[in-house]
């Protein structure tokens, strides 16, 4: 599965990351916090949560609002 990381500037395209790269980063460094772009389908983020919960990780997913517009948000995922 491929997910889009949060943008660092509003006018740039989001970078992508594969699920196996996320898993490698967690195995290497332990708990991680990832920020994903709003263009990701919510169902893919739920699949990400379920994937890591099945591997006995604690996962927390939330929506982070950074502006007043309805479209000003990103997803924050804590994997411990």
DRENZA-974670 format. One record per residue: residue number from 1; x, y, z of N, C-alpha, C in turn. Coordinates in steps of 0.05 Angstrom, whole numbers, always signed. Atoms other than C-alpha are relative to their C-alpha. Last residue first. Example, Ala and Ser with C-alpha at 12.3 -4.5 7.8 and 13.67 -1.06 7.14 Angstrom:
2
+-----+--------+--------+--------+--------+--------+--------+--------+--------+--------+
! num !   n.c1 !   n.c2 !   n.c3 !  ca.c1 !  ca.c2 !  ca.c3 !   c.c1 !   c.c2 !   c.c3 !
+-----+--------+--------+--------+--------+--------+--------+--------+--------+--------+
!   2 !    -16 !    -24 !     -1 !   +273 !    -21 !   +143 !    -15 !    +22 !    +14 !
!   1 !    +18 !    -24 !     +0 !   +246 !    -90 !   +156 !    +18 !    +24 !     +0 !
+-----+--------+--------+--------+--------+--------+--------+--------+--------+--------+
***
This chain:
80
+-----+--------+--------+--------+--------+--------+--------+--------+--------+--------+
! num !   n.c1 !   n.c2 !   n.c3 !  ca.c1 !  ca.c2 !  ca.c3 !   c.c1 !   c.c2 !   c.c3 !
+-----+--------+--------+--------+--------+--------+--------+--------+--------+--------+
!  80 !    -18 !     +6 !    -22 !    +84 !    +53 !   +389 !     +1 !    -30 !     +5 !
!  79 !     -4 !    +29 !     +0 !    +54 !    +79 !   +324 !    +21 !     -6 !    +22 !
!  78 !    -20 !     +8 !    -19 !    +26 !   +150 !   +327 !     +1 !    -31 !     +0 !
!  77 !     +1 !    +28 !     -8 !    -12 !   +171 !   +264 !    +24 !     -5 !    +19 !
!  76 !    -23 !     +6 !    -18 !    -29 !   +244 !   +249 !     -3 !    -29 !    +10 !
!  75 !     +4 !    +22 !    -18 !    -75 !   +259 !   +190 !    +26 !     -4 !    +16 !
!  74 !    -17 !    +23 !     +7 !    -77 !   +326 !   +156 !     -5 !    -22 !    +20 !
!  73 !     -5 !    +21 !    -20 !   -124 !   +385 !   +156 !    +19 !    -21 !    -11 !
!  72 !    -27 !     -4 !    -13 !   -140 !   +451 !   +122 !     +4 !    -21 !    +22 !
!  71 !    -20 !    +16 !    +14 !   -197 !   +430 !    +75 !    +28 !     +2 !    +12 !
!  70 !     +5 !    +28 !     -3 !   -253 !   +453 !   +121 !    +21 !    -18 !    -12 !
!  69 !    +15 !    +12 !    +22 !   -222 !   +522 !   +123 !     -4 !    -30 !     +6 !
!  68 !    +29 !     -4 !     -4 !   -201 !   +553 !   +190 !    -17 !    -14 !    -22 !
!  67 !    +11 !    -25 !    +10 !   -130 !   +527 !   +190 !    -30 !     +1 !     +4 !
!  66 !    -20 !    -21 !     -2 !    -84 !   +474 !   +218 !     -9 !    +27 !    -11 !
!  65 !     +8 !    -24 !    +15 !   -133 !   +419 !   +234 !    +20 !    +22 !     +4 !
!  64 !    -11 !    -25 !    -11 !   -103 !   +352 !   +255 !     -8 !    +23 !    -18 !
!  63 !     +0 !    -20 !    +20 !   -144 !   +288 !   +244 !    +10 !    +26 !    +13 !
!  62 !    +18 !    -23 !     -4 !   -128 !   +231 !   +290 !     +4 !    +19 !    -23 !
!  61 !     +5 !    -15 !    +25 !   -100 !   +160 !   +287 !    -18 !    +24 !     +7 !
!  60 !    +19 !    -22 !     -5 !    -69 !   +125 !   +348 !     -2 !    +17 !    -25 !
!  59 !     +2 !    -19 !    +22 !    -34 !    +58 !   +341 !    -22 !    +20 !     +6 !
!  58 !    +21 !    -18 !     -7 !     -9 !    +11 !   +396 !     +0 !    +23 !    -21 !
!  57 !     -8 !    -28 !     -6 !    +32 !    -43 !   +364 !    -25 !    +15 !     +9 !
!  56 !     -2 !     -7 !    -28 !    +15 !   -117 !   +371 !    +12 !    +27 !     +6 !
!  55 !    -28 !     +6 !     -8 !    +29 !   -137 !   +298 !     +5 !     +8 !    +29 !
!  54 !     -3 !    +29 !     +3 !    -46 !   -140 !   +284 !    +28 !     -9 !     +8 !
!  53 !    +13 !    +12 !    -24 !    -50 !    -69 !   +312 !     +2 !    -30 !     -1 !
!  52 !    -18 !     -2 !    -23 !     +1 !    -49 !   +259 !    -12 !    -10 !    +26 !
!  51 !    -24 !    +15 !     +6 !    -41 !    -74 !   +200 !    +19 !     +0 !    +24 !
!  50 !     +5 !    +28 !     -4 !   -106 !    -49 !   +231 !    +25 !    -17 !     -5 !
!  49 !     +4 !     +4 !    -29 !    -79 !    +22 !   +236 !     -4 !    -30 !     +6 !
!  48 !    -27 !     -4 !    -12 !    -53 !    +21 !   +164 !     -2 !     -6 !    +30 !
!  47 !    -15 !    +24 !     +6 !   -120 !     -7 !   +140 !    +28 !     +1 !    +13 !
!  46 !    +12 !    +20 !    -18 !   -155 !    +51 !   +176 !    +14 !    -27 !     -4 !
!  45 !    -11 !     -5 !    -26 !   -108 !    +98 !   +140 !    -11 !    -19 !    +21 !
!  44 !    -28 !     +9 !     +0 !   -126 !    +66 !    +74 !    +13 !     +5 !    +26 !
!  43 !     +0 !    +29 !     -2 !   -201 !    +73 !    +90 !    +29 !    -11 !     -1 !
!  42 !     +2 !     +7 !    -29 !   -192 !   +148 !   +103 !     +2 !    -31 !     +3 !
!  41 !    +27 !    +10 !     -8 !   -169 !   +157 !    +31 !     +0 !     -9 !    +29 !
!  40 !     +2 !    +29 !     -6 !   -104 !   +195 !    +29 !    -28 !     -7 !     +6 !
!  39 !     +7 !    +15 !    +25 !   -110 !   +264 !     -3 !     -2 !    -30 !     +4 !
!  38 !    +29 !     +3 !     +1 !   -110 !   +296 !    +67 !    -10 !    -14 !    -25 !
!  37 !    +15 !    -21 !    +15 !    -35 !   +284 !    +71 !    -30 !     -6 !     +0 !
!  36 !     +8 !     +7 !    +27 !     -3 !   +239 !   +123 !    -18 !    +22 !    -11 !
!  35 !    +21 !    -18 !     +9 !    +37 !   +257 !   +185 !     -6 !     -6 !    -29 !
!  34 !     +1 !     -6 !    +29 !    +76 !   +201 !   +218 !    -22 !    +20 !     -5 !
!  33 !    +23 !    -16 !     +7 !    +96 !   +193 !   +291 !     +2 !     +7 !    -29 !
!  32 !     -2 !    -22 !    +19 !   +143 !   +137 !   +308 !    -26 !    +15 !     -1 !
!  31 !    +24 !    -16 !     +5 !   +155 !    +84 !   +362 !     +5 !    +24 !    -18 !
!  30 !    +22 !     +1 !    -20 !   +216 !    +40 !   +355 !    -23 !    +17 !     -8 !
!  29 !     -1 !    -21 !    -20 !   +276 !    +62 !   +314 !    -21 !     -2 !    +22 !
!  28 !    -27 !    -11 !     -4 !   +293 !     +4 !   +268 !     +1 !    +19 !    +24 !
!  27 !    -17 !    +22 !    -10 !   +228 !    -36 !   +272 !    +28 !    +10 !     +7 !
!  26 !     +9 !     +6 !    -27 !   +188 !    +28 !   +265 !    +17 !    -22 !    +12 !
!  25 !     -7 !    -23 !    -18 !   +228 !    +53 !   +205 !     -8 !     -6 !    +29 !
!  24 !    -29 !     +1 !     -4 !   +223 !    -16 !   +171 !     +9 !    +22 !    +19 !
!  23 !     -5 !    +23 !    -18 !   +147 !    -18 !   +180 !    +30 !     -2 !     +7 !
!  22 !     +9 !     -8 !    -27 !   +140 !    +51 !   +150 !     +6 !    -21 !    +20 !
!  21 !    -19 !    -20 !    -10 !   +183 !    +30 !    +91 !     -8 !    +10 !    +28 !
!  20 !    -24 !    +15 !    -10 !   +140 !    -34 !    +83 !    +22 !    +20 !     +9 !
!  19 !     +6 !    +12 !    -26 !    +77 !     +9 !    +79 !    +25 !    -14 !    +11 !
!  18 !    +12 !    +27 !     +1 !   +105 !    +49 !    +20 !     -3 !    -11 !    +29 !
!  17 !    -16 !    +19 !    -15 !   +117 !   +124 !    +24 !    -15 !    -27 !     -1 !
!  16 !    +13 !    +25 !     -7 !    +93 !   +180 !    -22 !    +20 !    -18 !    +16 !
!  15 !    -17 !    +23 !     +5 !   +112 !   +253 !    -26 !    -13 !    -26 !     +9 !
!  14 !     -9 !    +17 !    -22 !    +57 !   +305 !    -28 !    +18 !    -23 !     -9 !
!  13 !    +13 !    +26 !     +0 !    +56 !   +355 !    -85 !    +10 !    -17 !    +23 !
!  12 !    -16 !    +23 !    +10 !    +77 !   +426 !    -70 !    -17 !    -25 !     +1 !
!  11 !     +0 !     +2 !    +30 !    +35 !   +490 !    -65 !    +16 !    -23 !    -11 !
!  10 !    +27 !     +3 !    +11 !    +16 !   +485 !     +9 !     +0 !     -4 !    -30 !
!   9 !     +9 !    -26 !    +10 !    +87 !   +473 !    +34 !    -27 !     -4 !    -15 !
!   8 !    -14 !    -20 !    -16 !   +113 !   +416 !    +77 !     -5 !    +28 !     -9 !
!   7 !    -15 !    -19 !    +15 !    +61 !   +368 !    +50 !    +15 !    +19 !    +19 !
!   6 !    +10 !    -28 !     -1 !    +38 !   +310 !    +92 !    +19 !    +18 !    -15 !
!   5 !     -9 !    -15 !    -24 !    +61 !   +241 !    +69 !    -10 !    +29 !     -1 !
!   4 !    -12 !    -26 !     +5 !    +21 !   +204 !    +16 !     +6 !    +14 !    +26 !
!   3 !    +13 !    -22 !    -14 !     +8 !   +130 !    +27 !    +15 !    +26 !     -6 !
!   2 !    -15 !    -25 !     +2 !    +25 !    +70 !    -17 !    -17 !    +22 !    +13 !
!   1 !    +17 !    -23 !     +0 !     +0 !     +0 !     +0 !    +18 !    +25 !     +0 !
+-----+--------+--------+--------+--------+--------+--------+--------+--------+--------+
***
